[in-house]
Amino acid sequence: MDKKLRRSFQSLEQLKYSGIALTNQNSVQEEIKTRVKSGNVSYHSVQYLLSSSLLSKNIKIKTYRIVILPVVLYGCETWSLTLRKERRLRVFENRVLSWMFGSKRDEVTGEWRNLHNEKLNDLYSSPNFIQVIKSRRMR
């Protein structure tokens, strides 16, 4: 390989291949950031469905699994997750779930309040992003 071509490969810092961002440091931080942004875009494309009070919880969850989850988890089998990256994914998931299930009225005080993460996970009743990623890596 000639020197000019070799230098151009060495100077290449990031490459987009088949929808996945590859870096020369093998970092997935930018890839996760891109996936979360794509997940936000896909959420906002079906926001009117997921925030509707006319649809049942099961239909909202199925829509979430079919539309948003595949966008965010595309290529996750190759990710090496640190606690910081796991936290970023959990924050995104909890934010989307809280948008989906909305606020609830407190029976005691009568005030509207956002649901806590534990309650969101109980309502969702499916494995979270991190468990899905780890199970896909095990295949």
N, C-alpha and C positions, 0 to 999 in steps of 0.2 A: 504494500500500500504506500502511495507516495506521501511525502511529508505534509503537503497542503491539505490533503483529505484527512489525514490523521489529526492535524491541528483543528480542523473544523469539527470533527467528532468530539475532541476533548473540550472544545469551547462550548459545545452544545450543553446547556444547563437543564432544559426541560423539553420534552417531546410529547406530543399528544398522539397516541396510537390507539386506534379502535375505541375512542372515547375515554381512555385512561391516560392520566398525566404521568409520565415516567421522568424521573430526575436522575442526575448523575450521582447523587448521594443516597439514592434509594429511599427517599423520604416520602411518606404518604400524607404528610400534613397538608400539603396543597391539594392533594387528591380528595381528602376528606372535606376540606373547605369547599371545593368545587361541588362535591356531591351534596353537601348541605344546602348550598345555594340552589342547586337544581331541585332539591327536595322542596325548598321554599317556593320555587316557581311552580312545581307540580301541585303543591297544596293550594296556591292561589288560583290555579286553573279550575279546581273543584271546590273552592271555598264555599260557594253558595250551597253545595250539597252537604258538606261536612258540618256547617254551622246551622243548618236548617233544623228547626224543632219538629218538623213534620216527618222526618225520617227516623227510623228506629236505630237504636244503638248498634245492632248487628249489621245493618246496611252500611252505617258509617264506618264500622271496623273493616268490613269487606272492601269498601271503596279505598280506605287507607292502605290496606294490604296489597290491593291490585294496582293502585295508581302511584302512591308515594314510596312505599317500601322498596320496590325494585329499582327506582331511580337512585335512591340513596345508597343502596347496598350493591350496586353494580360493581363487580370486580373486588368485592370485599375479601375474597378468599386469600388474596395476596397481601393484605394489610397486616403490618405488625403494630399492634395497638399499645400505646402507653396509657397511663391513667388519665393524662390530660386529653388525649384523643377520645378515650372512652367517655369522659365527662362531656366533651363537646357533642358527641352523638346522643348522649342521654338528655342533655339540655334541649337539643332539637326535638327529640321524640316527645319529651314532656310538654314542650311548647305546643306542638301539633295536637297532642291529646287534650290539652287544656282548651285549645281553640275548638276542638271537636265536641267535647262534652260540656263546654261552657261553664258558667257560674251556677251555683246552687244556692237556694235560699236556706238559711240556717233556721231550723225549726224552733230553737229556743229564743233567739233574739229577733228573728224575722228579717235579718239583714242578708244581702247578697254577698257571697264571698267566693273567691277562686278555690278550686279543689287542690288539696295537697298532693304531692307526688305519689304517696302511698295509695291514696284513694283513686288517682288516675290509673295506677297500675292494676288496682282491683277491678276497675271498670273495663279496662282493656283486656285483662285476663289472658294474655298471650305472652310469649317470650319477648323480652326487649331486644333492642338492636344488638347489644353485646353478646347475648346468648345465641342469637341467630348467626352472627358472624363466626363465633367459635364453633358452632355446629357445622357450618358450611366448610370451615377449614379442616374439620375432622374427616370429611368424606374422602 
